Each structure stands twice: as structure tokens, then as C-alpha cells.
């Protein structure tokens, strides 16, 4: 599979992907059918299962909708009536891991200083899993628990694999 174009963009709180200025994300491509993929800084990416017809007009692809099929198995997480990207991929690899080598939990502790689990740090950081602007290892709304929940919630040795080719 060949990547023919990429763009950096912003994801709004409502899940819309927009250009840095808030407008439509544009690609300089010939009209045609393309598989579309979305990746986020600490979430698994996902890709459409079928090619989408792109042309000079505005094309909307709603990856939040269960009607939009994606490549692989269980590539998105159910959140109420919409689908979202799986969060917690701090290591930015193809695996979501809570324990073991190259796990996604330890970088959260390292980000806050590595020795005092109640420390926090603010900023736009890969270890901010819940995207609230605060990296927090323990307590309410911490960034560690979503990783455990996203691998199944009860067995810390479980893993989840990203569904991009």
C-alpha cells in the first residue's frame, strides 16, 4: 500500500478534523478513489475499508459513524452511539500495552518525574491520554486507567493491536 498524501490537521472536541486555520483539510490529488486514514498523537489510527471518491468538491467521511466501515477488526472503540479512536498509544507503535516491555503506562509516570505518582504536569503531551491538558498517573481522571480499560479492563497483560496495514 502506498501513501500518496498526508496532512497535519486538528481534531476538534466534537471529533471533526479541520485544517490548522479551522477550515477544510485539502489534498492536492487527482480525482480518484482513495483509502483514507486518520492518526492522532496518542491514539491508534484507523482507515476506511473501502476507497472513497475524492474530487475537487468537499467530501465528508464520518469515522464516528458505525455505518462507515474500517479496515481490520475492531479498529474503533464504541463510545455511546459513536465510534472513536482507541486512546493510550503513548509509545506510538502498533500495540496498546499496560505492562511489559515498551508498555504505554510507564511513559506517563516518567512524564511526571518518575518517582512521585501524585505529581502532574500540564501541556500538549503524548502522555495526556484523556486530552485534558494534564498528565496524571493516579487519582480521578488519570491518564493510566484508559489504557487498562482499552485492553479489556481486567487483565493487565492483554494487548490491543492497531488495525492499519
C-alpha positions as CSV (number, residue, x, y, z in Angstrom):
1,X,0.0,0.0,0.0
2,X,1.4,3.4,-1.0
3,X,0.8,6.6,0.9
4,X,0.1,9.3,-1.7
5,X,-0.6,12.3,0.6
6,X,-0.5,13.3,4.2
7,X,-1.7,16.4,6.1
8,X,-1.4,17.6,9.6
9,X,-4.7,18.7,10.9
10,X,-6.6,19.4,14.1
11,X,-9.3,17.3,15.8
12,X,-12.0,19.4,17.4
13,X,-13.7,18.4,20.6
14,X,-16.7,17.2,18.6
15,X,-14.4,14.9,16.5
16,X,-14.2,17.0,13.3
17,X,-10.9,17.1,11.6
18,X,-10.0,20.6,10.3
19,X,-7.0,22.4,8.9
20,X,-4.8,24.5,11.2
21,X,-6.9,27.5,10.3
22,X,-10.1,25.7,11.1
23,X,-11.2,25.1,7.5
24,X,-11.5,22.1,5.2
25,X,-8.5,19.8,5.0
26,X,-7.4,19.8,1.4
27,X,-5.2,17.3,-0.6
28,X,-3.5,18.1,-3.9
29,X,-4.6,14.8,-5.6
30,X,-6.0,13.9,-8.9
31,X,-9.7,13.0,-8.7
32,X,-10.0,9.3,-7.8
33,X,-10.7,6.7,-5.2
34,X,-8.5,6.6,-2.2
35,X,-8.4,4.8,1.2
36,X,-8.4,7.4,3.9
37,X,-6.6,7.0,7.3
38,X,-6.6,9.1,10.4
39,X,-3.9,9.0,13.1
40,X,-3.7,11.0,16.3
41,X,-0.8,11.7,18.6
42,X,-1.6,9.0,21.2
43,X,-4.4,7.1,19.6
44,X,-4.5,4.2,17.2
45,X,-5.1,5.2,13.6
46,X,-7.9,3.8,11.5
47,X,-8.5,3.6,7.8
48,X,-11.6,3.2,5.7
49,X,-12.3,-0.3,4.5
50,X,-13.3,0.9,1.0
51,X,-11.8,3.6,-1.2
52,X,-13.5,7.0,-1.0
53,X,-14.1,9.0,-4.2
54,X,-12.2,12.3,-3.8
55,X,-12.7,15.2,-6.2
56,X,-12.4,19.0,-6.2
57,X,-15.5,19.3,-4.0
58,X,-15.8,18.8,-0.3
59,X,-16.1,15.1,0.7
60,X,-17.2,14.2,4.2
61,X,-16.1,10.9,5.8
62,X,-17.7,10.3,9.2
63,X,-15.4,7.8,11.0
64,X,-17.6,8.3,14.1
65,X,-20.4,6.5,12.3
66,X,-20.9,2.7,12.6
67,X,-22.0,2.9,9.0
68,X,-18.5,3.8,7.9
69,X,-16.6,0.6,7.7
70,X,-12.9,0.5,8.6
71,X,-10.0,-1.8,7.8
72,X,-9.3,-4.6,10.2
73,X,-11.2,-5.9,13.2
74,X,-12.5,-3.6,16.0
75,X,-10.5,-0.7,14.7
76,X,-12.5,1.9,16.7
77,X,-14.0,2.0,20.2
78,X,-17.7,2.3,20.9
79,X,-18.5,5.4,22.9
80,X,-22.2,5.6,23.3
81,X,-23.7,6.0,19.8
82,X,-20.4,6.9,18.1
83,X,-17.1,5.3,17.4
84,X,-13.8,6.8,18.4
85,X,-10.1,6.1,18.0
86,X,-8.6,3.8,20.7
87,X,-6.6,6.0,23.1
88,X,-3.4,5.3,25.0
89,X,-0.8,4.7,22.4
90,X,1.9,6.7,24.2
91,X,4.7,4.7,22.7
92,X,3.4,5.5,19.2
93,X,3.7,1.9,17.9
94,X,1.1,-0.6,16.8
95,X,0.4,-2.0,20.2
96,X,-1.5,-0.9,23.3
97,X,0.1,-2.4,26.3
98,X,-0.4,-1.8,30.1
99,X,2.6,-3.9,31.3
100,X,5.8,-5.4,30.0
101,X,8.4,-4.1,27.6
102,X,7.5,-0.9,25.7
103,X,4.2,-0.5,27.6
104,X,2.2,2.7,27.3
105,X,1.7,3.1,31.1
106,X,5.3,3.8,32.2
107,X,5.8,6.9,30.0
108,X,3.0,8.5,31.9
109,X,4.9,8.1,35.2
110,X,8.2,9.2,33.5
111,X,6.5,12.3,32.2
112,X,5.5,13.4,35.7
113,X,9.0,12.9,37.1
114,X,9.2,9.1,37.6
115,X,9.1,8.8,41.3
116,X,6.1,10.6,42.9
117,X,3.0,9.1,41.3
118,X,0.8,12.0,42.6
119,X,2.8,14.6,40.5
120,X,1.1,16.1,37.5
121,X,2.4,18.1,34.5
122,X,0.4,20.3,32.1
123,X,0.8,20.7,28.3
124,X,0.2,19.2,24.9
125,X,2.0,15.9,25.6
126,X,1.8,12.3,24.3
127,X,1.2,11.1,27.9
128,X,-2.0,13.1,28.1
129,X,-4.3,10.2,27.2
130,X,-7.6,11.8,28.0
131,X,-6.7,15.1,26.3
132,X,-7.5,17.3,29.3
133,X,-4.1,19.1,29.2
134,X,-2.9,17.4,32.4
135,X,-0.7,14.3,32.6
136,X,-1.8,12.5,35.7
137,X,-0.8,9.0,36.9
138,X,-3.1,8.4,39.8
139,X,-6.5,9.7,41.0
140,X,-9.6,10.8,39.3
141,X,-9.4,11.3,35.5
142,X,-5.9,9.9,35.4
143,X,-4.2,9.0,32.1
144,X,-3.2,5.5,33.1
145,X,-6.7,3.9,33.5
146,X,-7.9,4.4,29.9
147,X,-5.0,2.2,28.8
148,X,-6.2,-0.7,31.1
149,X,-9.8,-0.2,30.0
150,X,-8.9,-0.2,26.3
151,X,-7.1,-3.5,26.5
152,X,-10.1,-5.1,28.2
153,X,-10.2,-3.7,31.7
154,X,-9.3,-6.6,33.9
155,X,-6.3,-8.5,32.6
156,X,-3.2,-6.1,32.6
157,X,-1.3,-8.5,30.3
158,X,-3.8,-8.2,27.5
159,X,-2.8,-6.1,24.5
160,X,-4.7,-4.4,21.6
161,X,-3.3,-4.1,18.1
162,X,-3.7,-1.1,15.8
163,X,-5.7,-2.0,12.6
164,X,-3.7,-0.2,10.0
165,X,-1.9,-2.2,7.3
